[in-house]
């Protein structure tokens, strides 16, 4: 009942280059996120343990989440690796290689790492709990974060999907910080006196 404006999250679109010539490893699955309970890496690990896929968890434990991180490490099988914090260029290299990026969060506005991964031609697996559908529509796969079977099935399906350069281009063109800044500036111009 009050005026509002929607300003979607964005990525640094100049950092991403899409292209169908990119060599993707269909067995490489990436999860780029702080390691914490809300991001649900523990169920992701359970879903991917001892499968034919290699799961790379890129990120440090969030503050106060050391016990959760240690539970993830204890649970992980040999096909799961933890990189810790990665500088931007190293993370981009993982996006470039991985066929699938998965973020099975219990709740997520829209993970910036999912947008970054989509911009780098990864197939995206996310939870429907939040606003990811507003960004990805039918171009992502959705999993039940409470079901390891659902997570695995979505990852498996994503690994088999062809690259989607249309999604990558849409993310780069629509969900970037320049667009977000323009929308925020327009809101301020609309509400502040000249």
C-alpha positions in Angstrom: 0.0 0.0 0.0 3.1 2.3 -0.2 5.3 3.1 -3.1 8.3 0.9 -3.5 11.1 0.0 -6.0 12.7 -3.3 -6.5 16.5 -3.2 -6.9 17.9 -6.7 -7.6 21.4 -7.8 -6.5 24.2 -7.5 -9.0 27.6 -8.8 -10.0 30.6 -7.1 -11.5 29.6 -7.9 -15.1 32.9 -6.8 -16.6 34.7 -9.7 -14.8 32.7 -12.4 -16.7 33.2 -13.7 -20.2 30.7 -16.3 -21.4 31.2 -18.6 -24.4 30.2 -22.0 -25.5 33.9 -22.8 -26.2 34.5 -22.9 -22.5 35.7 -26.4 -21.4 33.5 -27.6 -18.6 34.0 -30.7 -16.5 30.6 -32.4 -16.2 31.8 -34.1 -13.0 32.9 -31.0 -11.2 30.4 -29.4 -8.8 31.2 -26.1 -7.1 29.6 -24.5 -4.0 31.0 -21.0 -3.4 29.7 -19.7 -0.1 30.6 -19.1 3.5 30.4 -22.4 5.3 27.5 -22.1 7.7 24.3 -23.9 8.7 22.0 -21.7 6.6 24.0 -22.4 3.4 23.4 -26.2 4.1 26.7 -27.5 3.0 26.3 -30.5 5.4 23.3 -31.9 3.5 25.1 -31.1 0.2 28.1 -33.1 1.4 25.8 -36.0 2.4 24.2 -35.9 -1.0 27.5 -35.9 -2.9 29.6 -38.3 -0.8 31.1 -41.2 -2.6 29.5 -40.3 -5.9 31.2 -40.0 -9.3 31.2 -36.2 -8.8 33.9 -34.0 -7.3 32.5 -31.4 -5.0 34.6 -28.3 -4.3 33.5 -26.2 -1.3 35.0 -22.8 -1.8 34.8 -20.5 1.3 35.7 -20.1 4.9 33.6 -21.0 7.9 31.4 -18.0 8.9 32.0 -16.5 12.3 30.5 -18.7 15.1 30.2 -21.7 12.6 33.4 -23.6 13.5 31.5 -26.6 14.9 29.4 -26.7 11.7 32.5 -26.5 9.6 34.2 -29.3 11.6 31.1 -31.5 11.1 31.3 -30.9 7.4 34.9 -31.9 7.3 34.3 -35.0 9.4 31.4 -36.0 7.1 33.1 -35.4 3.8 34.2 -38.4 1.7 37.3 -38.4 -0.5 35.5 -36.8 -3.4 34.9 -33.6 -1.5 37.5 -30.9 -1.2 37.6 -27.7 0.8 39.6 -24.7 -0.6 39.1 -22.2 2.1 39.0 -18.5 1.1 39.8 -17.9 -2.6 40.9 -14.7 -4.1 38.6 -13.5 -6.9 40.8 -14.8 -9.8 41.1 -18.3 -8.3 37.3 -18.4 -7.7 36.7 -17.3 -11.3 38.9 -20.2 -12.5 36.7 -22.7 -10.6 33.6 -21.1 -12.1 35.2 -21.5 -15.5 35.8 -25.3 -15.0 32.8 -26.4 -13.0 29.7 -27.6 -14.9 27.4 -27.1 -11.9 27.2 -24.6 -9.1 25.0 -25.6 -6.2 23.8 -23.5 -3.3 21.1 -25.6 -1.4 20.5 -22.9 1.3 17.6 -23.1 3.8 16.9 -19.5 2.7 18.7 -17.2 0.3 17.7 -13.8 -1.2 19.7 -14.9 -4.2 23.2 -16.0 -3.7 25.7 -13.7 -5.5 27.8 -16.8 -6.1 24.9 -18.4 -8.0 24.6 -15.2 -10.2 28.4 -15.3 -10.7 28.3 -19.0 -11.6 25.5 -18.5 -14.1 27.5 -15.7 -15.7 30.3 -18.2 -16.2 28.1 -20.7 -17.9 27.6 -23.0 -14.9 24.3 -24.9 -14.6 22.8 -23.6 -11.3 21.1 -25.6 -8.6 19.5 -23.6 -5.8 16.8 -23.9 -3.2 13.3 -22.4 -3.9 13.4 -21.0 -0.3 13.9 -17.3 -1.1 14.0 -15.2 -4.2 16.1 -17.3 -6.6 13.1 -17.9 -8.9 12.8 -14.2 -9.4 16.3 -14.2 -10.9 16.5 -17.6 -12.6 12.9 -18.5 -13.4 12.9 -21.9 -15.1 16.6 -21.7 -16.1 17.9 -23.1 -12.8 17.2 -26.4 -11.1 15.6 -26.3 -7.7 16.2 -28.8 -4.8 14.6 -29.4 -1.5 17.4 -28.4 1.0 16.1 -31.0 3.5 16.4 -33.9 1.1 19.8 -35.3 0.1 18.1 -37.3 -2.7 16.6 -34.1 -4.1 19.9 -32.3 -4.0 21.7 -35.1 -5.7 19.0 -35.5 -8.4 19.1 -31.8 -9.2 22.9 -31.8 -9.4 22.8 -34.9 -11.7 20.3 -33.3 -14.0 22.3 -30.0 -14.0 25.4 -31.9 -15.0 23.7 -33.3 -18.0 22.2 -30.0 -19.2 23.7 -28.1 -22.2 25.4 -24.8 -21.5 22.9 -21.9 -21.4 24.6 -18.8 -22.8 21.3 -17.0 -22.9 21.1 -17.3 -19.1 24.7 -16.1 -18.7 24.1 -13.1 -21.0 20.9 -12.2 -19.2 22.6 -12.3 -15.8 25.5 -10.2 -17.1 23.2 -7.7 -18.7 20.4 -7.5 -16.1 22.0 -8.3 -12.7 25.0 -6.0 -12.5 26.1 -3.3 -10.1 25.7 -0.6 -12.7 22.0 -1.4 -13.2 21.5 -1.6 -9.4 23.2 1.7 -8.9 21.1 3.4 -11.5 17.9 2.0 -9.9 19.0 3.2 -6.5 19.9 6.6 -7.8 16.5 6.9 -9.5 14.7 6.1 -6.2 16.7 8.8 -4.4 16.0 11.3 -7.1 12.3 10.5 -6.9 12.1 11.0 -3.1 14.6 13.7 -2.3 13.8 17.4 -3.0 15.9 19.0 -5.7 
